[in-house]
């Protein structure tokens, strides 16, 4: 009986000293704990990428609106009699970005209004804003009434506003930090027509 006890003890001692496969087990345990942070990093990177693409879509729409209705006889651009192709051109430009049909134009976009720029670069609405089929009613003659206007004696500018949104869905919604970020992603861009 003593021989079998010694044999078992030797087998146990040999097993304890054997380190083959220990690195694989340690790596498996470590990767288990690193998977969640890695998925969060990937998800946040995708969120930032889609946010930039949404902004690009808004800019493409604003540039197209400017190119389509850039001459004074077409202003106000939201008047479908003066600039009939505005809505279709903007929708096509937004869909031509990498987001494709995933990006949508916000309700009431494109919108147009008369704005005065301040010295800090902000735009202050001073004229009635219009949307396609409901153009602005008229512009004030100057920006004198706007506090901090960059050019108080100048007339307000005719700006068109394009708003788009993209519904972002996180890769792993249960454990992702990106699921806490705002969705849909909405971006707005202005372009001065005159």
N, C-alpha and C positions, 0 to 999 in steps of 0.2 A: 503494500500500500504506500510505503514511503517513496518508492520509485515513481509511482504514478503522480504523486504530489509534487515531486521535484520536476518531473517532465512538464506538468502543468505550469509550474512556476517559471521554468525556462521558456516555455512558449509565451507566457504573459510578458516576461522581460524582453524577449525578442520583439514582440508586438509593440511594446512601448517605445523601443529604440528605433523602430522602423519609421522613417519619415517620408517614404515614397507616397506621393499623392497629397501631402499636407499642403503644398502650395496651391494645388487645384481647389482644395476645400476652402482655404483662406480666400482665394480669389472669388469663389462662388459666393461666399458670405459678404465680401466687400462689394461685389457688383450688385447684390441685392439692395444694399443701402445706398448705392450710387445711382440706381435706376431712376428713382423719383426726382432727384435734383437734375439729372440729365434730361429727363422728359420735360421738366419745367423750363430749362434753358432753351430747348428746341421749340417749345410752344411759344415762349416769349419772342424768340427770333421770328417765328412765322407771323405773330401778331404785328410786330414792328414792320415787317415786310409788307403785309397786306394793308397796313395803315398808310405806308408810303405810296403804295399803288392806288389807294383810294384818293389820296391827294393828287396824284398824277392824273387820275381820271377827271377830277374837278378842274384841274388846270387845262386839260385838253378840251373840255367842254367850254370853258371861258375863252380860250384862244380861238376856238371855232366860232363862237358867238361873235367875237370881235371881227374875225375874217369874213364872216357871212354878212354882217350888218355894219360895216365900218364907215360907210359914207353918210353924210348928213341927210340926204333924201330918205334914208331908211330909218331915221330916228323918229320917235322912239322905236327901238327894235322889237319890243314886245307887241307892237301893233301889227297884227297879222296881215294887214293890207299893205303896210310899208315894207316889211321884211318877212315875206311868207315862208321862207325855208328855214327860219331860225330853229324851231323846235325839233324838226327832223334832223338837221345838221348837228345840233348839240347831242341828241340821243345817239346818233351814229358815232360821233367822236368819243363819247363816253364808253360805248360798247366796244370800240376798237382798241382799247387798252388791254393789258394782260388779264384784267379781271373779267373781260368779256361780258356775258349776260349776268354775271354775279353782282355787278354794280348797278344800282338803280338811281334814277334821278329823283330827288326829294319832291314831295308835293309842293306846288307853287313855284317850281324852278323851271325855267329861268325867270328871275324877277329883275325888275329894273327900277331905278330910282335916281334921284338927284342928290348928290352928296357933296359936302365941303370937307376938304382935308384940313386937319389941324397940324400944328407945328410938330407934334409927336408922331404924326403919320396915321392917326386914327381917322376913320371916315364917319362923318355925322350926317344922318339922313335929314334933308331939308325939304325935299319934294315928295310928292305922293309916289309911292312905289307901285309898280304895275307888274302883272304877270302876263303870260301869253294870252291874248284875247282881252286883256284888261290893262291897257297901257297907262303910263303916268299921266296925270291930269295937267301938269305944268310945273315949271321950275321957277324958284325965286330968282330975282335978278342978281343978287350978290350973297356973299357969305358974311356980311357985316354982323348979323345977329348971332353968329356961331362963336362962342368963346374960344380963344386960342387958334382961330383960323389962320392958316399959313398965308393966305392971300385974301384978306377980307373984302377987297374991292373987286376981286374976280368973281365970275359967275360960277355956280356949282357945276360939277362934272356929272355927265350922264354915265352911270355905272350899271353894268349888268352883273347879276349874281347867279352863280351856278352852285347848287348843293347836290351832293351825291352821298349814297350810303352803301355799305357792304356788310352783310351779316357774317361775322366771324364765328366759327365754331371751333373750340379748342380740340386738340388731338385727344387728350385724356381729360375729360371734363371733371372727373371726380377728384383728381389730385393736382390739377394744374392751377397755377397762380393766374394764368391768362383767363381763366373762367371768371375771375373777379374784375377784369378790365371791361370798359364799356363796349357793348355790342348792341346794335350795329355800330360800325365805325362810320362816322359822318364827317365830311369835310366840305368846306365852302370856299369858293374863290370868286374874287371880283375882277372885272376887266373894265377899264374906262373906255367908253366908245368914242368920246370926242376929245 
